[in-house]
């Protein structure tokens, strides 16, 4: 009998749990532990867009890395201050920060940066990757998504790829979700992680993102939810195990 890879085990466990109608808690506890990378244009983007989902995943024992395209430094706020804020946010979410070392507001998408970004991302050997939706008013967000998509495509679509939204209407546009994740119980932890970015006027931006979470909650049947889009031709759909059976 052939030895299954972790991704094959994940696909089998997911399909079996869904097909047999296994209880959600049992399905989650029995699945293999995953390596997840959440990609964001700046420190704060992953926390605002899917901090609740990250909190759920780490609480289940999965390993999560927040990969920031740049360190977020922008005068008068120094890179050192932004990195310290991101470190605090990651500690709250029980995630690990990682940086692609581009410059805030000056994202570059070319062959050299495709290659360096893919090397950084693939070195993590992710089972599941979240990235920002490509139709977005911020240039850094669009650049991040192109880099992430290219890394996924050239890895032979080796990991499940999902898109998330931030500040819908101000940044993200034309977002039609395929998945809704209940973050009602994780809202306080998400709020704390977002407020860790104290230099980024969280009173304004958290309210905007929480309005999105409340609206997605209405759509998905929860008090608060985060929404995602699964990239076609992803090898599996592990996020389904966090959804209502």
TORNU-648910 format. One record per residue (C-alpha): residue in one letter; chain; x, y, z. Coordinates in steps of 0.05 Angstrom, whole numbers, plus 5000, padded with zeros to 4 digits. Layout:
# residues N
[r "a", "A", [X, Y, Z]]
...
END
This chain:
# residues 245
[r "x", "A", [5000, 5000, 5000]]
[r "x", "A", [5028, 5068, 4981]]
[r "x", "A", [5045, 5118, 5035]]
[r "x", "A", [5000, 5179, 5032]]
[r "x", "A", [5029, 5249, 5033]]
[r "x", "A", [5002, 5300, 5083]]
[r "x", "A", [4962, 5334, 5027]]
[r "x", "A", [4932, 5267, 5005]]
[r "x", "A", [4914, 5251, 5077]]
[r "x", "A", [4881, 5320, 5082]]
[r "x", "A", [4841, 5311, 5018]]
[r "x", "A", [4818, 5242, 5041]]
[r "x", "A", [4799, 5265, 5111]]
[r "x", "A", [4761, 5325, 5084]]
[r "x", "A", [4722, 5285, 5032]]
[r "x", "A", [4706, 5230, 5083]]
[r "x", "A", [4682, 5278, 5137]]
[r "x", "A", [4637, 5315, 5088]]
[r "x", "A", [4611, 5252, 5054]]
[r "x", "A", [4594, 5216, 5119]]
[r "x", "A", [4565, 5278, 5152]]
[r "x", "A", [4615, 5273, 5210]]
[r "x", "A", [4602, 5321, 5268]]
[r "x", "A", [4642, 5385, 5258]]
[r "x", "A", [4682, 5380, 5323]]
[r "x", "A", [4701, 5308, 5309]]
[r "x", "A", [4720, 5323, 5237]]
[r "x", "A", [4764, 5381, 5259]]
[r "x", "A", [4799, 5341, 5314]]
[r "x", "A", [4814, 5282, 5269]]
[r "x", "A", [4842, 5320, 5210]]
[r "x", "A", [4918, 5326, 5200]]
[r "x", "A", [4950, 5389, 5228]]
[r "x", "A", [4960, 5440, 5173]]
[r "x", "A", [5012, 5492, 5154]]
[r "x", "A", [4977, 5557, 5135]]
[r "x", "A", [5006, 5621, 5106]]
[r "x", "A", [4965, 5685, 5106]]
[r "x", "A", [4993, 5736, 5057]]
[r "x", "A", [4981, 5810, 5065]]
[r "x", "A", [5006, 5873, 5032]]
[r "x", "A", [5022, 5905, 5099]]
[r "x", "A", [5023, 5888, 5173]]
[r "x", "A", [4950, 5890, 5193]]
[r "x", "A", [4919, 5866, 5128]]
[r "x", "A", [4916, 5792, 5149]]
[r "x", "A", [4893, 5810, 5218]]
[r "x", "A", [4836, 5854, 5193]]
[r "x", "A", [4816, 5808, 5135]]
[r "x", "A", [4819, 5740, 5169]]
[r "x", "A", [4843, 5748, 5240]]
[r "x", "A", [4783, 5711, 5267]]
[r "x", "A", [4796, 5652, 5222]]
[r "x", "A", [4870, 5652, 5241]]
[r "x", "A", [4849, 5650, 5314]]
[r "x", "A", [4804, 5590, 5301]]
[r "x", "A", [4858, 5553, 5262]]
[r "x", "A", [4912, 5563, 5315]]
[r "x", "A", [4864, 5543, 5370]]
[r "x", "A", [4857, 5476, 5333]]
[r "x", "A", [4932, 5466, 5334]]
[r "x", "A", [4947, 5487, 5262]]
[r "x", "A", [5010, 5527, 5248]]
[r "x", "A", [4998, 5596, 5218]]
[r "x", "A", [5048, 5645, 5187]]
[r "x", "A", [5029, 5717, 5170]]
[r "x", "A", [5071, 5736, 5109]]
[r "x", "A", [5074, 5811, 5099]]
[r "x", "A", [5097, 5839, 5032]]
[r "x", "A", [5130, 5898, 5067]]
[r "x", "A", [5143, 5922, 5138]]
[r "x", "A", [5090, 5977, 5135]]
[r "x", "A", [5138, 6034, 5151]]
[r "x", "A", [5113, 6101, 5125]]
[r "x", "A", [5134, 6169, 5154]]
[r "x", "A", [5124, 6189, 5208]]
[r "x", "A", [5115, 6116, 5230]]
[r "x", "A", [5181, 6078, 5228]]
[r "x", "A", [5191, 6006, 5204]]
[r "x", "A", [5214, 5988, 5274]]
[r "x", "A", [5148, 6011, 5304]]
[r "x", "A", [5107, 5974, 5252]]
[r "x", "A", [5147, 5909, 5261]]
[r "x", "A", [5137, 5913, 5336]]
[r "x", "A", [5062, 5922, 5326]]
[r "x", "A", [5059, 5862, 5279]]
[r "x", "A", [5098, 5820, 5329]]
[r "x", "A", [5047, 5836, 5383]]
[r "x", "A", [4989, 5821, 5336]]
[r "x", "A", [5019, 5754, 5317]]
[r "x", "A", [5030, 5736, 5390]]
[r "x", "A", [4956, 5749, 5404]]
[r "x", "A", [4936, 5704, 5346]]
[r "x", "A", [4990, 5652, 5361]]
[r "x", "A", [5019, 5661, 5292]]
[r "x", "A", [5089, 5676, 5266]]
[r "x", "A", [5108, 5738, 5226]]
[r "x", "A", [5148, 5734, 5161]]
[r "x", "A", [5169, 5790, 5114]]
[r "x", "A", [5181, 5793, 5039]]
[r "x", "A", [5222, 5856, 5047]]
[r "x", "A", [5189, 5900, 4995]]
[r "x", "A", [5177, 5975, 5008]]
[r "x", "A", [5110, 6002, 5030]]
[r "x", "A", [5075, 6039, 4973]]
[r "x", "A", [5127, 6016, 4922]]
[r "x", "A", [5111, 5943, 4908]]
[r "x", "A", [5148, 5912, 4850]]
[r "x", "A", [5122, 5855, 4807]]
[r "x", "A", [5176, 5830, 4759]]
[r "x", "A", [5213, 5765, 4745]]
[r "x", "A", [5263, 5774, 4801]]
[r "x", "A", [5208, 5788, 4852]]
[r "x", "A", [5164, 5732, 4827]]
[r "x", "A", [5222, 5684, 4839]]
[r "x", "A", [5243, 5711, 4907]]
[r "x", "A", [5172, 5713, 4933]]
[r "x", "A", [5157, 5643, 4909]]
[r "x", "A", [5220, 5618, 4942]]
[r "x", "A", [5200, 5650, 5008]]
[r "x", "A", [5128, 5624, 5006]]
[r "x", "A", [5144, 5554, 4982]]
[r "x", "A", [5198, 5546, 5035]]
[r "x", "A", [5141, 5545, 5085]]
[r "x", "A", [5111, 5483, 5051]]
[r "x", "A", [5040, 5508, 5061]]
[r "x", "A", [4978, 5465, 5056]]
[r "x", "A", [4933, 5526, 5052]]
[r "x", "A", [4947, 5599, 5032]]
[r "x", "A", [4903, 5660, 5041]]
[r "x", "A", [4918, 5722, 4999]]
[r "x", "A", [4882, 5788, 4984]]
[r "x", "A", [4831, 5794, 4929]]
[r "x", "A", [4862, 5822, 4865]]
[r "x", "A", [4808, 5874, 4851]]
[r "x", "A", [4830, 5925, 4903]]
[r "x", "A", [4843, 6000, 4906]]
[r "x", "A", [4912, 5992, 4938]]
[r "x", "A", [4970, 5978, 4891]]
[r "x", "A", [5008, 5938, 4943]]
[r "x", "A", [4948, 5892, 4953]]
[r "x", "A", [4943, 5879, 4878]]
[r "x", "A", [5018, 5866, 4873]]
[r "x", "A", [5016, 5817, 4931]]
[r "x", "A", [4961, 5776, 4898]]
[r "x", "A", [4997, 5772, 4832]]
[r "x", "A", [5060, 5747, 4868]]
[r "x", "A", [5021, 5696, 4908]]
[r "x", "A", [4980, 5671, 4849]]
[r "x", "A", [5044, 5662, 4808]]
[r "x", "A", [5077, 5623, 4864]]
[r "x", "A", [5015, 5578, 4869]]
[r "x", "A", [5011, 5567, 4794]]
[r "x", "A", [5085, 5550, 4788]]
[r "x", "A", [5082, 5502, 4847]]
[r "x", "A", [5034, 5459, 4805]]
[r "x", "A", [4976, 5485, 4848]]
[r "x", "A", [5005, 5447, 4907]]
[r "x", "A", [4965, 5482, 4961]]
[r "x", "A", [4893, 5506, 4970]]
[r "x", "A", [4889, 5580, 4953]]
[r "x", "A", [4836, 5627, 4982]]
[r "x", "A", [4824, 5702, 4975]]
[r "x", "A", [4801, 5747, 5031]]
[r "x", "A", [4773, 5819, 5035]]
[r "x", "A", [4795, 5881, 5072]]
[r "x", "A", [4756, 5946, 5083]]
[r "x", "A", [4705, 5925, 5031]]
[r "x", "A", [4686, 5984, 4987]]
[r "x", "A", [4747, 6024, 5007]]
[r "x", "A", [4801, 5972, 4988]]
[r "x", "A", [4769, 5907, 4965]]
[r "x", "A", [4718, 5911, 4909]]
[r "x", "A", [4670, 5862, 4874]]
[r "x", "A", [4679, 5806, 4925]]
[r "x", "A", [4630, 5748, 4920]]
[r "x", "A", [4646, 5696, 4973]]
[r "x", "A", [4645, 5620, 4966]]
[r "x", "A", [4659, 5607, 5040]]
[r "x", "A", [4635, 5638, 5106]]
[r "x", "A", [4672, 5624, 5171]]
[r "x", "A", [4639, 5638, 5238]]
[r "x", "A", [4684, 5683, 5279]]
[r "x", "A", [4633, 5703, 5332]]
[r "x", "A", [4674, 5671, 5389]]
[r "x", "A", [4739, 5698, 5361]]
[r "x", "A", [4717, 5771, 5352]]
[r "x", "A", [4751, 5795, 5416]]
[r "x", "A", [4817, 5763, 5397]]
[r "x", "A", [4813, 5791, 5327]]
[r "x", "A", [4798, 5860, 5355]]
[r "x", "A", [4858, 5856, 5401]]
[r "x", "A", [4904, 5836, 5344]]
[r "x", "A", [4879, 5893, 5300]]
[r "x", "A", [4886, 5943, 5357]]
[r "x", "A", [4958, 5920, 5366]]
[r "x", "A", [4971, 5962, 5304]]
[r "x", "A", [4961, 6025, 5346]]
[r "x", "A", [4995, 6071, 5295]]
[r "x", "A", [4943, 6054, 5242]]
[r "x", "A", [4881, 6089, 5271]]
[r "x", "A", [4846, 6024, 5291]]
[r "x", "A", [4785, 6061, 5317]]
[r "x", "A", [4769, 6079, 5245]]
[r "x", "A", [4791, 6017, 5209]]
[r "x", "A", [4766, 5964, 5257]]
[r "x", "A", [4696, 5994, 5255]]
[r "x", "A", [4698, 5990, 5179]]
[r "x", "A", [4721, 5917, 5180]]
[r "x", "A", [4673, 5897, 5235]]
[r "x", "A", [4615, 5924, 5193]]
[r "x", "A", [4639, 5877, 5138]]
[r "x", "A", [4641, 5819, 5188]]
[r "x", "A", [4571, 5834, 5212]]
[r "x", "A", [4545, 5836, 5141]]
[r "x", "A", [4580, 5771, 5122]]
[r "x", "A", [4551, 5742, 5186]]
[r "x", "A", [4481, 5759, 5162]]
[r "x", "A", [4496, 5726, 5095]]
[r "x", "A", [4526, 5664, 5126]]
[r "x", "A", [4477, 5657, 5184]]
[r "x", "A", [4524, 5678, 5240]]
[r "x", "A", [4533, 5738, 5285]]
[r "x", "A", [4602, 5753, 5256]]
[r "x", "A", [4636, 5719, 5197]]
[r "x", "A", [4696, 5725, 5151]]
[r "x", "A", [4686, 5709, 5078]]
[r "x", "A", [4732, 5677, 5027]]
[r "x", "A", [4736, 5656, 4954]]
[r "x", "A", [4767, 5589, 4936]]
[r "x", "A", [4813, 5591, 4875]]
[r "x", "A", [4790, 5541, 4822]]
[r "x", "A", [4836, 5482, 4813]]
[r "x", "A", [4860, 5483, 4884]]
[r "x", "A", [4878, 5411, 4903]]
[r "x", "A", [4828, 5408, 4961]]
[r "x", "A", [4783, 5451, 5004]]
[r "x", "A", [4805, 5445, 5077]]
[r "x", "A", [4768, 5508, 5098]]
[r "x", "A", [4702, 5470, 5091]]
[r "x", "A", [4717, 5435, 5157]]
[r "x", "A", [4708, 5502, 5192]]
[r "x", "A", [4640, 5514, 5160]]
[r "x", "A", [4573, 5494, 5186]]
[r "x", "A", [4557, 5421, 5166]]
END
